[in-house]
Each structure stands twice: as C-alpha cells, then as structure tokens.
Amino acid sequence: MNTLPTKRDTPTRTTDDEAAPTWQELGDRFRDVLKELGAELEPKLVPFLNRVKRELETLIDKLEQRARRRERDPDDG
C-alpha cells in the first residue's frame, strides 16, 4: 500500500500574473510597510522619546553646572 502523496507537476514557465515584481514595485511595497509600521509605533514611541529627551536635557544641565563650577574653582577638580 502506497501512502505517499503523488508528486505535483511544477509549472515550467510563469504566467504574467506570477511574474516577479520590479525593483520599483518592491520599493513601493517596502515604503508602504514602513509607513504602516510607523503609524502603529508612533503612539508608543513619542512618549518614550519625550522621556529620553528630558533625561538627556537633565544630564546636559548637570554637566554644564559641573563645568561652570570647575571654571570658578579650578583647584577643587
């Protein structure tokens, strides 16, 4: 008893419907996917990026204060 499936015939040539997309079409598809992904991620990323910006501004302020203190009191550093 043979339980293996029969081998399918593979098409020897592609039809116009199955033709490979051009580089332009691939680029357009990729751009569309990135836009959709950006639209999905934006509500999550904006608050995160704002928090990172605040943290960086705080660190920059601290470094500037440290630099000003060292300029006033060069012997303390």
mmCIF file of the N, C-alpha and C atoms, coordinates in Angstrom:
data_MODEL
# 
_entry.id   MODEL 
# 
loop_
_atom_site.group_PDB 
_atom_site.id 
_atom_site.type_symbol 
_atom_site.label_atom_id 
_atom_site.label_alt_id 
_atom_site.label_comp_id 
_atom_site.label_asym_id 
_atom_site.label_entity_id 
_atom_site.label_seq_id 
_atom_site.pdbx_PDB_ins_code 
_atom_site.Cartn_x 
_atom_site.Cartn_y 
_atom_site.Cartn_z 
_atom_site.occupancy 
_atom_site.B_iso_or_equiv 
_atom_site.pdbx_formal_charge 
_atom_site.auth_seq_id 
_atom_site.auth_comp_id 
_atom_site.auth_asym_id 
_atom_site.auth_atom_id 
_atom_site.pdbx_PDB_model_num 
ATOM 1   N N  . MET A 1 1  ? 0.830  -1.177 0.000   1.00 0.00 ? 1  MET A N  1 
ATOM 2   C CA . MET A 1 1  ? 0.000  0.000  0.000   1.00 0.00 ? 1  MET A CA 1 
ATOM 3   C C  . MET A 1 1  ? 0.881  1.249  0.000   1.00 0.00 ? 1  MET A C  1 
ATOM 4   N N  . ASN A 1 2  ? 0.635  2.149  -0.924  1.00 0.00 ? 2  ASN A N  1 
ATOM 5   C CA . ASN A 1 2  ? 1.421  3.371  -1.055  1.00 0.00 ? 2  ASN A CA 1 
ATOM 6   C C  . ASN A 1 2  ? 0.657  4.527  -0.410  1.00 0.00 ? 2  ASN A C  1 
ATOM 7   N N  . THR A 1 3  ? 1.222  5.097  0.673   1.00 0.00 ? 3  THR A N  1 
ATOM 8   C CA . THR A 1 3  ? 0.541  6.193  1.374   1.00 0.00 ? 3  THR A CA 1 
ATOM 9   C C  . THR A 1 3  ? 1.178  7.554  1.090   1.00 0.00 ? 3  THR A C  1 
ATOM 10  N N  . LEU A 1 4  ? 2.200  7.555  0.273   1.00 0.00 ? 4  LEU A N  1 
ATOM 11  C CA . LEU A 1 4  ? 2.857  8.823  -0.047  1.00 0.00 ? 4  LEU A CA 1 
ATOM 12  C C  . LEU A 1 4  ? 2.020  9.615  -1.048  1.00 0.00 ? 4  LEU A C  1 
ATOM 13  N N  . PRO A 1 5  ? 2.006  10.948 -0.889  1.00 0.00 ? 5  PRO A N  1 
ATOM 14  C CA . PRO A 1 5  ? 1.256  11.744 -1.866  1.00 0.00 ? 5  PRO A CA 1 
ATOM 15  C C  . PRO A 1 5  ? 1.958  11.721 -3.214  1.00 0.00 ? 5  PRO A C  1 
ATOM 16  N N  . THR A 1 6  ? 1.197  11.934 -4.251  1.00 0.00 ? 6  THR A N  1 
ATOM 17  C CA . THR A 1 6  ? 1.793  11.957 -5.584  1.00 0.00 ? 6  THR A CA 1 
ATOM 18  C C  . THR A 1 6  ? 2.519  13.273 -5.799  1.00 0.00 ? 6  THR A C  1 
ATOM 19  N N  . LYS A 1 7  ? 3.523  13.229 -6.626  1.00 0.00 ? 7  LYS A N  1 
ATOM 20  C CA . LYS A 1 7  ? 4.311  14.421 -6.911  1.00 0.00 ? 7  LYS A CA 1 
ATOM 21  C C  . LYS A 1 7  ? 3.496  15.367 -7.787  1.00 0.00 ? 7  LYS A C  1 
ATOM 22  N N  . ARG A 1 8  ? 3.502  16.655 -7.390  1.00 0.00 ? 8  ARG A N  1 
ATOM 23  C CA . ARG A 1 8  ? 2.767  17.649 -8.160  1.00 0.00 ? 8  ARG A CA 1 
ATOM 24  C C  . ARG A 1 8  ? 3.574  18.069 -9.373  1.00 0.00 ? 8  ARG A C  1 
ATOM 25  N N  . ASP A 1 9  ? 2.867  18.391 -10.427 1.00 0.00 ? 9  ASP A N  1 
ATOM 26  C CA . ASP A 1 9  ? 3.531  18.921 -11.605 1.00 0.00 ? 9  ASP A CA 1 
ATOM 27  C C  . ASP A 1 9  ? 3.885  20.386 -11.346 1.00 0.00 ? 9  ASP A C  1 
ATOM 28  N N  . THR A 1 10 ? 5.139  20.719 -11.533 1.00 0.00 ? 10 THR A N  1 
ATOM 29  C CA . THR A 1 10 ? 5.551  22.115 -11.350 1.00 0.00 ? 10 THR A CA 1 
ATOM 30  C C  . THR A 1 10 ? 5.432  22.836 -12.679 1.00 0.00 ? 10 THR A C  1 
ATOM 31  N N  . PRO A 1 11 ? 4.924  24.058 -12.672 1.00 0.00 ? 11 PRO A N  1 
ATOM 32  C CA . PRO A 1 11 ? 4.819  24.789 -13.938 1.00 0.00 ? 11 PRO A CA 1 
ATOM 33  C C  . PRO A 1 11 ? 6.209  25.089 -14.489 1.00 0.00 ? 11 PRO A C  1 
ATOM 34  N N  . THR A 1 12 ? 6.352  24.917 -15.767 1.00 0.00 ? 12 THR A N  1 
ATOM 35  C CA . THR A 1 12 ? 7.655  25.129 -16.384 1.00 0.00 ? 12 THR A CA 1 
ATOM 36  C C  . THR A 1 12 ? 7.904  26.598 -16.704 1.00 0.00 ? 12 THR A C  1 
ATOM 37  N N  . ARG A 1 13 ? 6.843  27.367 -16.897 1.00 0.00 ? 13 ARG A N  1 
ATOM 38  C CA . ARG A 1 13 ? 7.036  28.796 -17.122 1.00 0.00 ? 13 ARG A CA 1 
ATOM 39  C C  . ARG A 1 13 ? 5.996  29.570 -16.342 1.00 0.00 ? 13 ARG A C  1 
ATOM 40  N N  . THR A 1 14 ? 6.347  30.773 -15.974 1.00 0.00 ? 14 THR A N  1 
ATOM 41  C CA . THR A 1 14 ? 5.431  31.584 -15.180 1.00 0.00 ? 14 THR A CA 1 
ATOM 42  C C  . THR A 1 14 ? 4.530  32.378 -16.096 1.00 0.00 ? 14 THR A C  1 
ATOM 43  N N  . THR A 1 15 ? 3.354  32.655 -15.585 1.00 0.00 ? 15 THR A N  1 
ATOM 44  C CA . THR A 1 15 ? 2.422  33.489 -16.342 1.00 0.00 ? 15 THR A CA 1 
ATOM 45  C C  . THR A 1 15 ? 2.657  34.938 -15.955 1.00 0.00 ? 15 THR A C  1 
ATOM 46  N N  . ASP A 1 16 ? 1.973  35.851 -16.626 1.00 0.00 ? 16 ASP A N  1 
ATOM 47  C CA . ASP A 1 16 ? 2.122  37.270 -16.308 1.00 0.00 ? 16 ASP A CA 1 
ATOM 48  C C  . ASP A 1 16 ? 1.676  37.568 -14.889 1.00 0.00 ? 16 ASP A C  1 
ATOM 49  N N  . ASP A 1 17 ? 0.684  36.825 -14.398 1.00 0.00 ? 17 ASP A N  1 
ATOM 50  C CA . ASP A 1 17 ? 0.212  37.035 -13.030 1.00 0.00 ? 17 ASP A CA 1 
ATOM 51  C C  . ASP A 1 17 ? 1.270  36.647 -12.000 1.00 0.00 ? 17 ASP A C  1 
ATOM 52  N N  . GLU A 1 18 ? 2.115  35.712 -12.341 1.00 0.00 ? 18 GLU A N  1 
ATOM 53  C CA . GLU A 1 18 ? 3.127  35.218 -11.422 1.00 0.00 ? 18 GLU A CA 1 
ATOM 54  C C  . GLU A 1 18 ? 4.503  35.851 -11.651 1.00 0.00 ? 18 GLU A C  1 
ATOM 55  N N  . ALA A 1 19 ? 4.573  36.845 -12.500 1.00 0.00 ? 19 ALA A N  1 
ATOM 56  C CA . ALA A 1 19 ? 5.863  37.458 -12.804 1.00 0.00 ? 19 ALA A CA 1 
ATOM 57  C C  . ALA A 1 19 ? 6.433  38.130 -11.557 1.00 0.00 ? 19 ALA A C  1 
ATOM 58  N N  . ALA A 1 20 ? 7.738  38.097 -11.437 1.00 0.00 ? 20 ALA A N  1 
ATOM 59  C CA . ALA A 1 20 ? 8.407  38.714 -10.295 1.00 0.00 ? 20 ALA A CA 1 
ATOM 60  C C  . ALA A 1 20 ? 8.204  40.226 -10.333 1.00 0.00 ? 20 ALA A C  1 
ATOM 61  N N  . PRO A 1 21 ? 8.007  40.841 -9.159  1.00 0.00 ? 21 PRO A N  1 
ATOM 62  C CA . PRO A 1 21 ? 7.817  42.287 -9.140  1.00 0.00 ? 21 PRO A CA 1 
ATOM 63  C C  . PRO A 1 21 ? 9.110  43.014 -9.519  1.00 0.00 ? 21 PRO A C  1 
ATOM 64  N N  . THR A 1 22 ? 8.954  44.203 -10.034 1.00 0.00 ? 22 THR A N  1 
ATOM 65  C CA . THR A 1 22 ? 10.122 45.011 -10.391 1.00 0.00 ? 22 THR A CA 1 
ATOM 66  C C  . THR A 1 22 ? 10.707 45.615 -9.121  1.00 0.00 ? 22 THR A C  1 
ATOM 67  N N  . TRP A 1 23 ? 11.907 46.167 -9.227  1.00 0.00 ? 23 TRP A N  1 
ATOM 68  C CA . TRP A 1 23 ? 12.536 46.828 -8.087  1.00 0.00 ? 23 TRP A CA 1 
ATOM 69  C C  . TRP A 1 23 ? 11.696 48.008 -7.625  1.00 0.00 ? 23 TRP A C  1 
ATOM 70  N N  . GLN A 1 24 ? 11.096 48.705 -8.561  1.00 0.00 ? 24 GLN A N  1 
ATOM 71  C CA . GLN A 1 24 ? 10.238 49.848 -8.223  1.00 0.00 ? 24 GLN A CA 1 
ATOM 72  C C  . GLN A 1 24 ? 9.039  49.378 -7.382  1.00 0.00 ? 24 GLN A C  1 
ATOM 73  N N  . GLU A 1 25 ? 8.408  48.287 -7.806  1.00 0.00 ? 25 GLU A N  1 
ATOM 74  C CA . GLU A 1 25 ? 7.264  47.754 -7.063  1.00 0.00 ? 25 GLU A CA 1 
ATOM 75  C C  . GLU A 1 25 ? 7.684  47.287 -5.668  1.00 0.00 ? 25 GLU A C  1 
ATOM 76  N N  . LEU A 1 26 ? 8.828  46.634 -5.590  1.00 0.00 ? 26 LEU A N  1 
ATOM 77  C CA . LEU A 1 26 ? 9.319  46.195 -4.285  1.00 0.00 ? 26 LEU A CA 1 
ATOM 78  C C  . LEU A 1 26 ? 9.595  47.388 -3.381  1.00 0.00 ? 26 LEU A C  1 
ATOM 79  N N  . GLY A 1 27 ? 10.181 48.439 -3.943  1.00 0.00 ? 27 GLY A N  1 
ATOM 80  C CA . GLY A 1 27 ? 10.439 49.649 -3.170  1.00 0.00 ? 27 GLY A CA 1 
ATOM 81  C C  . GLY A 1 27 ? 9.155  50.287 -2.675  1.00 0.00 ? 27 GLY A C  1 
ATOM 82  N N  . ASP A 1 28 ? 8.138  50.321 -3.539  1.00 0.00 ? 28 ASP A N  1 
ATOM 83  C CA . ASP A 1 28 ? 6.848  50.888 -3.144  1.00 0.00 ? 28 ASP A CA 1 
ATOM 84  C C  . ASP A 1 28 ? 6.215  50.067 -2.020  1.00 0.00 ? 28 ASP A C  1 
ATOM 85  N N  . ARG A 1 29 ? 6.280  48.757 -2.134  1.00 0.00 ? 29 ARG A N  1 
ATOM 86  C CA . ARG A 1 29 ? 5.727  47.891 -1.089  1.00 0.00 ? 29 ARG A CA 1 
ATOM 87  C C  . ARG A 1 29 ? 6.454  48.098 0.231   1.00 0.00 ? 29 ARG A C  1 
ATOM 88  N N  . PHE A 1 30 ? 7.767  48.178 0.161   1.00 0.00 ? 30 PHE A N  1 
ATOM 89  C CA . PHE A 1 30 ? 8.575  48.366 1.361   1.00 0.00 ? 30 PHE A CA 1 
ATOM 90  C C  . PHE A 1 30 ? 8.227  49.699 2.029   1.00 0.00 ? 30 PHE A C  1 
ATOM 91  N N  . ARG A 1 31 ? 8.103  50.754 1.235   1.00 0.00 ? 31 ARG A N  1 
ATOM 92  C CA . ARG A 1 31 ? 7.750  52.072 1.753   1.00 0.00 ? 31 ARG A CA 1 
ATOM 93  C C  . ARG A 1 31 ? 6.383  52.041 2.433   1.00 0.00 ? 31 ARG A C  1 
ATOM 94  N N  . ASP A 1 32 ? 5.424  51.337 1.819   1.00 0.00 ? 32 ASP A N  1 
ATOM 95  C CA . ASP A 1 32 ? 4.088  51.218 2.406   1.00 0.00 ? 32 ASP A CA 1 
ATOM 96  C C  . ASP A 1 32 ? 4.130  50.489 3.749   1.00 0.00 ? 32 ASP A C  1 
ATOM 97  N N  . VAL A 1 33 ? 4.913  49.424 3.811   1.00 0.00 ? 33 VAL A N  1 
ATOM 98  C CA . VAL A 1 33 ? 5.029  48.670 5.058   1.00 0.00 ? 33 VAL A CA 1 
ATOM 99  C C  . VAL A 1 33 ? 5.641  49.549 6.148   1.00 0.00 ? 33 VAL A C  1 
ATOM 100 N N  . LEU A 1 34 ? 6.669  50.316 5.808   1.00 0.00 ? 34 LEU A N  1 
ATOM 101 C CA . LEU A 1 34 ? 7.290  51.189 6.800   1.00 0.00 ? 34 LEU A CA 1 
ATOM 102 C C  . LEU A 1 34 ? 6.319  52.252 7.284   1.00 0.00 ? 34 LEU A C  1 
ATOM 103 N N  . LYS A 1 35 ? 5.507  52.798 6.389   1.00 0.00 ? 35 LYS A N  1 
ATOM 104 C CA . LYS A 1 35 ? 4.517  53.796 6.796   1.00 0.00 ? 35 LYS A CA 1 
ATOM 105 C C  . LYS A 1 35 ? 3.514  53.186 7.770   1.00 0.00 ? 35 LYS A C  1 
ATOM 106 N N  . GLU A 1 36 ? 3.034  51.995 7.463   1.00 0.00 ? 36 GLU A N  1 
ATOM 107 C CA . GLU A 1 36 ? 2.078  51.328 8.344   1.00 0.00 ? 36 GLU A CA 1 
ATOM 108 C C  . GLU A 1 36 ? 2.707  51.029 9.704   1.00 0.00 ? 36 GLU A C  1 
ATOM 109 N N  . LEU A 1 37 ? 3.937  50.563 9.673   1.00 0.00 ? 37 LEU A N  1 
ATOM 110 C CA . LEU A 1 37 ? 4.635  50.256 10.912  1.00 0.00 ? 37 LEU A CA 1 
ATOM 111 C C  . LEU A 1 37 ? 4.843  51.518 11.736  1.00 0.00 ? 37 LEU A C  1 
ATOM 112 N N  . GLY A 1 38 ? 5.231  52.603 11.075  1.00 0.00 ? 38 GLY A N  1 
ATOM 113 C CA . GLY A 1 38 ? 5.419  53.871 11.769  1.00 0.00 ? 38 GLY A CA 1 
ATOM 114 C C  . GLY A 1 38 ? 4.134  54.367 12.392  1.00 0.00 ? 38 GLY A C  1 
ATOM 115 N N  . ALA A 1 39 ? 3.026  54.206 11.685  1.00 0.00 ? 39 ALA A N  1 
ATOM 116 C CA . ALA A 1 39 ? 1.735  54.639 12.220  1.00 0.00 ? 39 ALA A CA 1 
ATOM 117 C C  . ALA A 1 39 ? 1.352  53.822 13.443  1.00 0.00 ? 39 ALA A C  1 
ATOM 118 N N  . GLU A 1 40 ? 1.701  52.544 13.458  1.00 0.00 ? 40 GLU A N  1 
ATOM 119 C CA . GLU A 1 40 ? 1.402  51.696 14.607  1.00 0.00 ? 40 GLU A CA 1 
ATOM 120 C C  . GLU A 1 40 ? 2.289  52.030 15.800  1.00 0.00 ? 40 GLU A C  1 
ATOM 121 N N  . LEU A 1 41 ? 3.562  52.318 15.538  1.00 0.00 ? 41 LEU A N  1 
ATOM 122 C CA . LEU A 1 41 ? 4.513  52.516 16.623  1.00 0.00 ? 41 LEU A CA 1 
ATOM 123 C C  . LEU A 1 41 ? 4.528  53.940 17.167  1.00 0.00 ? 41 LEU A C  1 
ATOM 124 N N  . GLU A 1 42 ? 4.078  54.907 16.389  1.00 0.00 ? 42 GLU A N  1 
ATOM 125 C CA . GLU A 1 42 ? 4.183  56.301 16.800  1.00 0.00 ? 42 GLU A CA 1 
ATOM 126 C C  . GLU A 1 42 ? 3.555  56.581 18.165  1.00 0.00 ? 42 GLU A C  1 
ATOM 127 N N  . PRO A 1 43 ? 2.329  56.100 18.451  1.00 0.00 ? 43 PRO A N  1 
ATOM 128 C CA . PRO A 1 43 ? 1.754  56.384 19.768  1.00 0.00 ? 43 PRO A CA 1 
ATOM 129 C C  . PRO A 1 43 ? 2.587  55.838 20.923  1.00 0.00 ? 43 PRO A C  1 
ATOM 130 N N  . LYS A 1 44 ? 3.329  54.776 20.674  1.00 0.00 ? 44 LYS A N  1 
ATOM 131 C CA . LYS A 1 44 ? 4.163  54.200 21.722  1.00 0.00 ? 44 LYS A CA 1 
ATOM 132 C C  . LYS A 1 44 ? 5.524  54.877 21.787  1.00 0.00 ? 44 LYS A C  1 
ATOM 133 N N  . LEU A 1 45 ? 6.051  55.285 20.647  1.00 0.00 ? 45 LEU A N  1 
ATOM 134 C CA . LEU A 1 45 ? 7.392  55.853 20.608  1.00 0.00 ? 45 LEU A CA 1 
ATOM 135 C C  . LEU A 1 45 ? 7.461  57.300 21.078  1.00 0.00 ? 45 LEU A C  1 
ATOM 136 N N  . VAL A 1 46 ? 6.445  58.088 20.793  1.00 0.00 ? 46 VAL A N  1 
ATOM 137 C CA . VAL A 1 46 ? 6.506  59.510 21.125  1.00 0.00 ? 46 VAL A CA 1 
ATOM 138 C C  . VAL A 1 46 ? 6.679  59.735 22.627  1.00 0.00 ? 46 VAL A C  1 
ATOM 139 N N  . PRO A 1 47 ? 5.885  59.107 23.486  1.00 0.00 ? 47 PRO A N  1 
ATOM 140 C CA . PRO A 1 47 ? 6.121  59.306 24.926  1.00 0.00 ? 47 PRO A CA 1 
ATOM 141 C C  . PRO A 1 47 ? 7.507  58.838 25.374  1.00 0.00 ? 47 PRO A C  1 
ATOM 142 N N  . PHE A 1 48 ? 7.955  57.739 24.822  1.00 0.00 ? 48 PHE A N  1 
ATOM 143 C CA . PHE A 1 48 ? 9.294  57.239 25.164  1.00 0.00 ? 48 PHE A CA 1 
ATOM 144 C C  . PHE A 1 48 ? 10.371 58.229 24.741  1.00 0.00 ? 48 PHE A C  1 
ATOM 145 N N  . LEU A 1 49 ? 10.271 58.729 23.516  1.00 0.00 ? 49 LEU A N  1 
ATOM 146 C CA . LEU A 1 49 ? 11.279 59.674 23.031  1.00 0.00 ? 49 LEU A CA 1 
ATOM 147 C C  . LEU A 1 49 ? 11.245 60.978 23.819  1.00 0.00 ? 49 LEU A C  1 
ATOM 148 N N  . ASN A 1 50 ? 10.068 61.425 24.231  1.00 0.00 ? 50 ASN A N  1 
ATOM 149 C CA . ASN A 1 50 ? 9.982  62.625 25.068  1.00 0.00 ? 50 ASN A CA 1 
ATOM 150 C C  . ASN A 1 50 ? 10.662 62.407 26.407  1.00 0.00 ? 50 ASN A C  1 
ATOM 151 N N  . ARG A 1 51 ? 10.480 61.226 26.992  1.00 0.00 ? 51 ARG A N  1 
ATOM 152 C CA . ARG A 1 51 ? 11.136 60.914 28.261  1.00 0.00 ? 51 ARG A CA 1 
ATOM 153 C C  . ARG A 1 51 ? 12.654 60.884 28.103  1.00 0.00 ? 51 ARG A C  1 
ATOM 154 N N  . VAL A 1 52 ? 13.125 60.290 27.012  1.00 0.00 ? 52 VAL A N  1 
ATOM 155 C CA . VAL A 1 52 ? 14.570 60.255 26.751  1.00 0.00 ? 52 VAL A CA 1 
ATOM 156 C C  . VAL A 1 52 ? 15.109 61.668 26.576  1.00 0.00 ? 52 VAL A C  1 
ATOM 157 N N  . LYS A 1 53 ? 14.363 62.512 25.886  1.00 0.00 ? 53 LYS A N  1 
ATOM 158 C CA . LYS A 1 53 ? 14.778 63.905 25.677  1.00 0.00 ? 53 LYS A CA 1 
ATOM 159 C C  . LYS A 1 53 ? 14.909 64.631 27.019  1.00 0.00 ? 53 LYS A C  1 
ATOM 160 N N  . ARG A 1 54 ? 13.936 64.452 27.905  1.00 0.00 ? 54 ARG A N  1 
ATOM 161 C CA . ARG A 1 54 ? 14.002 65.092 29.228  1.00 0.00 ? 54 ARG A CA 1 
ATOM 162 C C  . ARG A 1 54 ? 15.207 64.605 30.017  1.00 0.00 ? 54 ARG A C  1 
ATOM 163 N N  . GLU A 1 55 ? 15.471 63.304 29.948  1.00 0.00 ? 55 GLU A N  1 
ATOM 164 C CA . GLU A 1 55 ? 16.629 62.751 30.658  1.00 0.00 ? 55 GLU A CA 1 
ATOM 165 C C  . GLU A 1 55 ? 17.932 63.328 30.121  1.00 0.00 ? 55 GLU A C  1 
ATOM 166 N N  . LEU A 1 56 ? 18.033 63.430 28.806  1.00 0.00 ? 56 LEU A N  1 
ATOM 167 C CA . LEU A 1 56 ? 19.243 63.992 28.205  1.00 0.00 ? 56 LEU A CA 1 
ATOM 168 C C  . LEU A 1 56 ? 19.415 65.458 28.584  1.00 0.00 ? 56 LEU A C  1 
ATOM 169 N N  . GLU A 1 57 ? 18.329 66.207 28.581  1.00 0.00 ? 57 GLU A N  1 
ATOM 170 C CA . GLU A 1 57 ? 18.415 67.616 28.975  1.00 0.00 ? 57 GLU A CA 1 
ATOM 171 C C  . GLU A 1 57 ? 18.861 67.756 30.425  1.00 0.00 ? 57 GLU A C  1 
ATOM 172 N N  . THR A 1 58 ? 18.380 66.874 31.295  1.00 0.00 ? 58 THR A N  1 
ATOM 173 C CA . THR A 1 58 ? 18.800 66.887 32.697  1.00 0.00 ? 58 THR A CA 1 
ATOM 174 C C  . THR A 1 58 ? 20.289 66.600 32.817  1.00 0.00 ? 58 THR A C  1 
ATOM 175 N N  . LEU A 1 59 ? 20.756 65.592 32.104  1.00 0.00 ? 59 LEU A N  1 
ATOM 176 C CA . LEU A 1 59 ? 22.183 65.252 32.152  1.00 0.00 ? 59 LEU A CA 1 
ATOM 177 C C  . LEU A 1 59 ? 23.046 66.381 31.601  1.00 0.00 ? 59 LEU A C  1 
ATOM 178 N N  . ILE A 1 60 ? 22.592 67.023 30.532  1.00 0.00 ? 60 ILE A N  1 
ATOM 179 C CA . ILE A 1 60 ? 23.347 68.141 29.954  1.00 0.00 ? 60 ILE A CA 1 
ATOM 180 C C  . ILE A 1 60 ? 23.422 69.285 30.950  1.00 0.00 ? 60 ILE A C  1 
ATOM 181 N N  . ASP A 1 61 ? 22.312 69.578 31.629  1.00 0.00 ? 61 ASP A N  1 
ATOM 182 C CA . ASP A 1 61 ? 22.317 70.636 32.643  1.00 0.00 ? 61 ASP A CA 1 
ATOM 183 C C  . ASP A 1 61 ? 23.321 70.335 33.753  1.00 0.00 ? 61 ASP A C  1 
ATOM 184 N N  . LYS A 1 62 ? 23.335 69.085 34.220  1.00 0.00 ? 62 LYS A N  1 
ATOM 185 C CA . LYS A 1 62 ? 24.274 68.708 35.276  1.00 0.00 ? 62 LYS A CA 1 
ATOM 186 C C  . LYS A 1 62 ? 25.720 68.863 34.817  1.00 0.00 ? 62 LYS A C  1 
ATOM 187 N N  . LEU A 1 63 ? 25.998 68.466 33.586  1.00 0.00 ? 63 LEU A N  1 
ATOM 188 C CA . LEU A 1 63 ? 27.362 68.590 33.074  1.00 0.00 ? 63 LEU A CA 1 
ATOM 189 C C  . LEU A 1 63 ? 27.769 70.054 32.911  1.00 0.00 ? 63 LEU A C  1 
ATOM 190 N N  . GLU A 1 64 ? 26.837 70.882 32.460  1.00 0.00 ? 64 GLU A N  1 
ATOM 191 C CA . GLU A 1 64 ? 27.138 72.305 32.329  1.00 0.00 ? 64 GLU A CA 1 
ATOM 192 C C  . GLU A 1 64 ? 27.392 72.938 33.690  1.00 0.00 ? 64 GLU A C  1 
ATOM 193 N N  . GLN A 1 65 ? 26.617 72.551 34.697  1.00 0.00 ? 65 GLN A N  1 
ATOM 194 C CA . GLN A 1 65 ? 26.837 73.079 36.046  1.00 0.00 ? 65 GLN A CA 1 
ATOM 195 C C  . GLN A 1 65 ? 28.195 72.650 36.584  1.00 0.00 ? 65 GLN A C  1 
ATOM 196 N N  . ARG A 1 66 ? 28.552 71.404 36.328  1.00 0.00 ? 66 ARG A N  1 
ATOM 197 C CA . ARG A 1 66 ? 29.853 70.901 36.769  1.00 0.00 ? 66 ARG A CA 1 
ATOM 198 C C  . ARG A 1 66 ? 30.981 71.666 36.095  1.00 0.00 ? 66 ARG A C  1 
ATOM 199 N N  . ALA A 1 67 ? 30.825 71.935 34.789  1.00 0.00 ? 67 ALA A N  1 
ATOM 200 C CA . ALA A 1 67 ? 31.859 72.676 34.060  1.00 0.00 ? 67 ALA A CA 1 
ATOM 201 C C  . ALA A 1 67 ? 31.989 74.100 34.595  1.00 0.00 ? 67 ALA A C  1 
ATOM 202 N N  . ARG A 1 68 ? 30.855 74.745 34.923  1.00 0.00 ? 68 ARG A N  1 
ATOM 203 C CA . ARG A 1 68 ? 30.911 76.112 35.476  1.00 0.00 ? 68 ARG A CA 1 
ATOM 204 C C  . ARG A 1 68 ? 31.579 76.119 36.844  1.00 0.00 ? 68 ARG A C  1 
ATOM 205 N N  . ARG A 1 69 ? 31.292 75.118 37.675  1.00 0.00 ? 69 ARG A N  1 
ATOM 206 C CA . ARG A 1 69 ? 31.936 75.036 38.994  1.00 0.00 ? 69 ARG A CA 1 
ATOM 207 C C  . ARG A 1 69 ? 33.440 74.873 38.848  1.00 0.00 ? 69 ARG A C  1 
ATOM 208 N N  . ARG A 1 70 ? 33.856 74.072 37.891  1.00 0.00 ? 70 ARG A N  1 
ATOM 209 C CA . ARG A 1 70 ? 35.301 73.858 37.693  1.00 0.00 ? 70 ARG A CA 1 
ATOM 210 C C  . ARG A 1 70 ? 35.987 75.109 37.174  1.00 0.00 ? 70 ARG A C  1 
ATOM 211 N N  . GLU A 1 71 ? 35.255 75.905 36.388  1.00 0.00 ? 71 GLU A N  1 
ATOM 212 C CA . GLU A 1 71 ? 35.836 77.162 35.901  1.00 0.00 ? 71 GLU A CA 1 
ATOM 213 C C  . GLU A 1 71 ? 36.024 78.136 37.058  1.00 0.00 ? 71 GLU A C  1 
ATOM 214 N N  . ARG A 1 72 ? 35.072 78.159 38.000  1.00 0.00 ? 72 ARG A N  1 
ATOM 215 C CA . ARG A 1 72 ? 35.173 79.062 39.150  1.00 0.00 ? 72 ARG A CA 1 
ATOM 216 C C  . ARG A 1 72 ? 36.204 78.586 40.147  1.00 0.00 ? 72 ARG A C  1 
ATOM 217 N N  . ASP A 1 73 ? 36.229 77.298 40.412  1.00 0.00 ? 73 ASP A N  1 
ATOM 218 C CA . ASP A 1 73 ? 37.128 76.723 41.423  1.00 0.00 ? 73 ASP A CA 1 
ATOM 219 C C  . ASP A 1 73 ? 38.019 75.665 40.784  1.00 0.00 ? 73 ASP A C  1 
ATOM 220 N N  . PRO A 1 74 ? 39.045 76.053 40.050  1.00 0.00 ? 74 PRO A N  1 
ATOM 221 C CA . PRO A 1 74 ? 39.872 75.043 39.347  1.00 0.00 ? 74 PRO A CA 1 
ATOM 222 C C  . PRO A 1 74 ? 40.644 74.129 40.285  1.00 0.00 ? 74 PRO A C  1 
ATOM 223 N N  . ASP A 1 75 ? 40.872 74.516 41.549  1.00 0.00 ? 75 ASP A N  1 
ATOM 224 C CA . ASP A 1 75 ? 41.634 73.684 42.468  1.00 0.00 ? 75 ASP A CA 1 
ATOM 225 C C  . ASP A 1 75 ? 40.806 72.551 43.075  1.00 0.00 ? 75 ASP A C  1 
ATOM 226 N N  . ASP A 1 76 ? 39.451 72.639 43.000  1.00 0.00 ? 76 ASP A N  1 
ATOM 227 C CA . ASP A 1 76 ? 38.608 71.615 43.590  1.00 0.00 ? 76 ASP A CA 1 
ATOM 228 C C  . ASP A 1 76 ? 38.529 70.353 42.733  1.00 0.00 ? 76 ASP A C  1 
ATOM 229 N N  . GLY A 1 77 ? 38.727 70.460 41.413  1.00 0.00 ? 77 GLY A N  1 
ATOM 230 C CA . GLY A 1 77 ? 38.511 69.362 40.491  1.00 0.00 ? 77 GLY A CA 1 
ATOM 231 C C  . GLY A 1 77 ? 39.566 68.372 40.513  1.00 0.00 ? 77 GLY A C  1 
# 
